[in-house]
Amino acid sequence: MPAILLDIIIAITIVEWLVLRLMIRRGLLLSLFPGVFLLLAFKLNAPEVLSWPTVLCLAIAGIVHAIDIYYRLKRER
């Protein structure tokens, strides 16, 4: 997979932050920063091509993150 996948994930995370910023309080927003900086750190040291295990780990992290956000929003309402 091309390394541009990381750029796409970072862009999606920034859009997610903006949407959440409009919807809810700060507590949930702060939980996004560690993941963004981990992605940026990986991006700065990433090879030109991502291995399938790396893509799989990113996919699993994204799914778990989406589930976490869903339950936090559900609990907040």
Number of C-alpha atoms within 10 A of each C-alpha: 11 11 15 13 15 18 13 11 16 18 13 12 18 15 12 13 18 12 12 16 13 8 10 12 11 10 8 15 15 11 13 16 14 10 16 16 12 11 19 15 11 12 17 9 9 13 11 11 11 15 12 10 9 11 16 11 11 16 13 12 13 15 12 12 14 12 12 12 16 12 10 12 14 9 8 9 5
